[in-house]
Each structure stands twice: as C-alpha cells, then as structure tokens.
Amino acid sequence: MNAPAVFQAALWMCGALFSFMAMAVSGRELSGEFTTYQILFFRSVVGVLLIGALVTRSGWGQIRTERTGAHLIRNLAHFGGQYGWFFGLAFIPLAEVIAIEFTAPIWTALLAALILGERLTLPRLSALLLGITGLLLILRPGLGVAHPAAFAVLGGAFGYALSYIQTKSLSTTETPLCILFYMTLMQLPMGMIPSLIDWKTPGLHTLPWILLVGVTAMSAHYCMARALKLADATVVVPMDFMRLPLIALVGFLFYEEMIDIYVVLGAVVMLSGNFINVVAEHRKRLKLKP
C-alpha cells in the first residue's frame, strides 16, 4: 500500500462522508413531508434508475442469479435497517442516530459466530463488550431518557448487521452491481406497497431532496467500496468514524441540536472497541500473508 493509494482512498472516503451526511439531512427534511416508507420508496426509485444505467453499461449478464432467496433475505434485513435509520432521523438528534448505528459491528460479530461459525476472538469479544457498554451509556435504560425512536435505530443496526452477513455470503458468487441491482429492485415494492396507505404526492420543492437521498444512498456505499479497494480497513474505518463528529456539527449548525455528553462518551467507548477489532484483524491478515 503506497502513499498515492492512501491519498486516493482518503478522497473516496471524503465522498462517502459527504454522501452519508447529505443522506441524513435529506432524510430529515423529507421526514416532515412523507412517511418513512415513502422516503424509502423514493430512494429505491432513484436507485433503480442509477443502478440500471450502470448495469446497462457493464452488461446485463451479471444479474443472472440462482440465489434469489438469499437476495430476498438480505434485502428484507437491509430494508429493516434503512427503516429504523430513517425513522430515527425524524425524532432524535442526528448524532444519536449515527452513534447507535455504529453498534452494527457488534451484531455482525455475534451473527457471524452464530450463522457463519466464525470464532469470537479476544479482540472481537473486547469490541462486543465495549460496544454494549457504549450503547448503555447512550440509551441509559431504566432512566426514561431514551426516545422510542432510538430503539428503532437499534433494531435498524441489527438489520444492517444481518444484511452484512448475507452480503458476505452473496459476494462469493455475485458481482457488487448484481447485489445492488436486486437491492433496489426488491426494496422498491417493500416501500411502495405500505406507502399507498397514506400516499402524498411530492411537490416540486421536495424533488431536490428526493433526488439527493436516492443518489447519496448509492454514492456513499460506492465511495466506501472504492476506498476499501485502495487501502486497508485500518486506514479506511477510522475515517468512517469521522461521521459522528461531522454529523453532530451539522445537527448543531442546521437544527440547533445540542450535543449530549452521554452520546459522546458512549460513542467513544463503542468506536474504541471497533478500532481494536479492526487493528487486530489487520495484524492477523499480515501474519497469514506468505
């Protein structure tokens, strides 16, 4: 890994960070007009058009699959994750949403052990314990301080974790564009059908936000994937942790959201556990290299 590659990875991560922040702000703006289901439907419509254009350019043969069931399980889990995330944006501070979202690696480690049979090493157990400790600091159960939407975001983080496990399984046989194609295609009716119960036709003033939430939902993951291809996770993941202070700043400047010290402390504890695990996994890969 050379310096130019690391610099390019940093630029891609800047794109990912901007995309995640823009998606959060557009989701917050749309939540005042539409239900969470309708926001997810709009996101999928834009996603289908974008991914369809990319697949047209690179070849439709790659979307042939014999694993429709696996795609469906992944997308049910991912849709649940997205629902919890966007639902939380409407009710709790942006920084709290992102902090709780960072519990996804905790659930991923547990699910990988249960489903894939991966071993819970000491670093993974440390990350698990620190993650739970950080989560308890943020939610403070029993004190009546957590908004119910925080638990929706927590459920969403579990959904993301399950989708990560399914993505790892699917990536052995499917291309990234194939996975994204079925993600947008399958999640389109998941958002559309419940949206019809309380449908609201978008006005012209909402179209920029709809376009932004759809584009950034795709660009965030694309930029992160490009960054991970250029640099090790030990370089990329700490950059992703910058999402928390940046989104806290956005919440303060645009929505006058005060920064909760318990959210900050919980996030620091949680991210420390994640970082310990990432460094340990990196060292393990170096030892395995011939």
C-alpha positions in Angstrom: 0.0 0.0 0.0 1.7 3.2 -1.2 1.1 6.9 -0.3 -0.8 7.8 -3.5 -3.2 4.9 -2.9 -3.8 6.0 0.7 -4.4 9.6 -0.6 -6.9 8.4 -3.2 -8.6 6.3 -0.5 -8.9 9.3 1.7 -10.5 11.3 -1.2 -13.0 8.5 -1.8 -13.8 8.4 2.0 -14.4 12.2 1.8 -17.0 11.4 -0.8 -18.5 8.7 1.4 -18.6 11.1 4.4 -20.3 13.8 2.4 -22.8 11.3 1.0 -23.7 10.0 4.4 -24.2 13.5 5.8 -26.2 14.6 2.8 -28.4 11.5 3.0 -29.1 12.2 6.7 -30.0 15.8 6.1 -32.2 15.0 3.1 -33.9 12.2 5.1 -34.6 14.7 8.0 -36.0 17.2 5.5 -38.3 14.6 3.8 -39.5 13.3 7.1 -41.5 16.4 7.7 -43.5 15.7 4.5 -43.6 12.0 4.0 -43.8 8.7 5.9 -40.6 6.6 6.3 -42.0 4.1 3.8 -42.5 6.7 1.2 -38.9 8.0 1.7 -37.6 4.5 1.2 -39.7 4.1 -1.9 -38.4 7.3 -3.4 -34.8 6.2 -2.6 -35.4 2.9 -4.4 -36.9 4.6 -7.5 -33.8 6.7 -7.9 -31.6 3.7 -7.1 -33.2 1.6 -9.7 -32.5 4.2 -12.4 -28.9 4.7 -11.3 -28.0 1.0 -11.0 -30.0 0.2 -14.2 -27.8 2.7 -16.1 -24.6 1.2 -14.6 -25.7 -2.4 -15.4 -26.6 -1.4 -19.0 -23.1 0.0 -19.4 -21.3 -3.0 -17.8 -23.5 -5.9 -19.1 -26.9 -7.3 -18.0 -25.5 -10.9 -17.9 -24.1 -10.2 -14.4 -27.6 -10.0 -12.9 -28.4 -13.7 -13.6 -28.6 -15.4 -10.3 -29.5 -18.7 -8.8 -29.7 -17.2 -5.3 -32.9 -15.3 -5.3 -33.8 -16.4 -1.8 -30.5 -15.2 -0.4 -31.0 -11.8 -2.1 -34.5 -11.6 -0.6 -33.3 -12.4 2.9 -30.6 -9.7 2.6 -33.0 -7.1 1.3 -35.6 -7.8 4.0 -32.9 -7.2 6.6 -31.4 -4.2 4.8 -34.9 -2.6 4.3 -35.5 -3.1 8.1 -32.2 -1.4 8.8 -33.0 1.5 6.5 -36.4 1.9 8.0 -35.0 2.1 11.5 -32.4 4.6 10.4 -34.7 7.0 8.5 -37.4 6.7 11.2 -34.9 7.8 13.8 -33.8 10.8 11.8 -37.3 12.3 12.2 -37.3 12.2 16.0 -33.8 12.1 17.6 -30.6 14.1 17.1 -28.6 13.2 14.1 -25.5 12.4 16.2 -27.5 9.9 18.3 -28.7 8.1 15.1 -25.2 7.7 13.8 -23.8 6.7 17.3 -26.4 3.9 17.6 -25.8 2.9 14.0 -22.2 2.1 15.0 -23.5 -0.8 17.0 -23.9 -2.8 13.7 -20.4 -4.3 14.0 -21.4 -5.7 17.5 -24.4 -7.5 16.0 -22.3 -8.5 12.9 -19.7 -10.3 15.1 -22.5 -12.1 17.0 -24.3 -13.2 13.8 -21.1 -14.2 12.1 -20.4 -16.5 15.1 -23.9 -18.0 15.1 -24.5 -18.2 11.3 -21.1 -18.5 9.7 -19.3 -20.2 12.6 -16.7 -17.5 12.9 -14.7 -17.6 16.1 -15.2 -14.9 18.7 -11.6 -13.9 19.3 -10.4 -11.8 22.3 -10.4 -8.6 20.2 -13.9 -9.3 18.9 -15.1 -10.0 22.4 -13.5 -6.8 23.6 -15.3 -4.9 20.8 -18.5 -6.6 21.8 -18.2 -5.7 25.5 -17.1 -2.1 24.8 -19.9 -1.7 22.2 -22.6 -2.9 24.7 -21.1 -0.5 27.4 -21.2 2.4 24.9 -24.7 1.6 23.9 -25.9 1.5 27.6 -24.3 5.0 28.1 -26.2 6.3 25.1 -29.6 4.7 25.9 -29.4 4.7 29.7 -32.2 2.1 30.0 -34.5 2.5 33.0 -33.9 6.2 33.3 -36.6 7.1 30.8 -34.3 9.3 28.8 -34.2 7.3 25.5 -36.8 8.2 22.8 -38.6 5.2 21.4 -37.1 6.1 18.0 -33.7 5.3 19.4 -34.8 1.6 19.8 -36.0 1.7 16.2 -32.5 2.8 15.1 -31.0 0.0 17.3 -33.3 -2.5 15.5 -32.1 -1.0 12.3 -28.5 -1.6 13.2 -29.3 -5.3 13.8 -30.9 -5.3 10.4 -27.8 -3.9 8.8 -25.7 -6.5 10.6 -27.8 -9.3 9.1 -27.6 -7.8 5.7 -23.8 -7.6 6.0 -23.6 -11.3 6.8 -25.8 -12.0 3.7 -23.7 -9.7 1.6 -20.5 -11.6 2.6 -22.2 -14.8 1.5 -23.6 -13.4 -1.7 -20.2 -11.8 -2.7 -18.8 -15.2 -3.3 -21.0 -15.7 -6.4 -22.5 -12.3 -7.3 -20.9 -9.1 -8.5 -21.4 -5.9 -6.4 -23.6 -4.4 -9.1 -25.7 -7.6 -9.1 -26.2 -7.2 -5.3 -27.1 -3.5 -5.7 -29.5 -4.2 -8.6 -31.5 -6.7 -6.6 -31.4 -4.4 -3.6 -33.1 -1.6 -5.4 -35.4 -3.8 -7.3 -36.7 -5.9 -4.3 -36.9 -2.9 -1.9 -38.9 -0.9 -4.4 -42.2 -2.7 -3.7 -41.3 -3.0 0.0 -41.5 0.7 0.2 -44.2 1.3 -2.4 -47.0 -1.0 -1.0 -47.2 0.5 2.5 -46.8 4.0 1.1 -50.1 3.6 -0.8 -51.9 3.5 2.5 -51.0 7.1 3.3 -49.7 8.4 -0.1 -48.7 12.0 -0.5 -47.8 13.3 -4.0 -44.4 15.0 -3.9 -44.4 18.8 -4.6 -41.7 20.4 -6.7 -40.0 21.8 -3.6 -39.3 18.2 -2.4 -37.8 16.9 -5.6 -34.2 18.0 -4.9 -34.3 16.3 -1.5 -35.8 13.1 -3.1 -33.0 13.1 -5.8 -30.4 13.8 -3.1 -31.5 10.9 -0.8 -31.5 8.5 -3.7 -28.2 9.5 -5.2 -26.3 9.7 -1.9 -27.7 6.3 -0.7 -25.8 4.8 -3.7 -22.8 7.0 -3.7 -22.0 6.5 0.0 -21.5 2.8 -0.4 -19.8 3.1 -3.8 -17.2 5.6 -2.4 -16.6 3.4 0.6 -16.1 0.3 -1.5 -13.6 2.2 -3.7 -11.7 3.4 -0.6 -11.5 -0.2 0.8 -10.2 -1.4 -2.5 -7.3 1.1 -2.4 -6.4 0.9 1.3 -6.6 -1.4 4.3 -9.6 -1.3 6.6 -7.2 0.1 9.3 -6.9 3.2 7.2 -10.5 3.5 5.9 -12.5 2.6 9.0 -11.1 5.4 11.3 -12.1 7.8 8.6 -15.7 6.5 8.7 -15.7 7.2 12.5 -15.4 10.9 11.5 -19.1 10.6 10.5 -20.1 11.1 14.2 -18.4 14.5 14.9 -19.2 15.8 11.5 -22.9 14.9 11.7 -23.0 16.3 15.3 -21.7 19.6 13.8 -24.3 19.5 11.0 -27.1 18.9 13.6 -25.8 21.8 15.7 -25.5 24.3 12.8 -28.7 23.4 10.9 -31.0 22.1 13.5 -29.7 23.7 16.8 -29.2 20.2 18.3 -27.2 20.2 21.5 -24.5 17.6 21.8 -25.3 15.1 24.6 -22.2 14.2 26.7 -23.5 10.7 27.2 -23.9 10.2 23.5 -20.3 11.4 23.0 -18.9 9.1 25.8 -20.9 6.1 24.6 -19.7 6.7 21.0 -16.1 7.0 22.1 -16.3 3.7 24.1 -18.1 1.9 21.2 -15.7 3.2 18.5 -12.7 2.3 20.6 -13.9 -1.3 20.6 -14.5 -1.2 16.8 -11.0 0.2 16.3 -9.3 -2.5 18.5 -11.0 -5.2 16.4 -10.1 -3.6 13.1 -6.4 -3.4 14.1 -6.4 -7.0 15.3 -7.9 -8.3 12.1 -5.3 -6.3 10.1 -2.5 -7.8 12.0 -4.0 -11.3 11.6 -4.1 -10.8 7.8 -0.4 -9.7 7.7 0.6 -12.8 9.6 -1.3 -15.0 7.0 0.5 -13.4 4.1 3.2 -15.6 2.6 
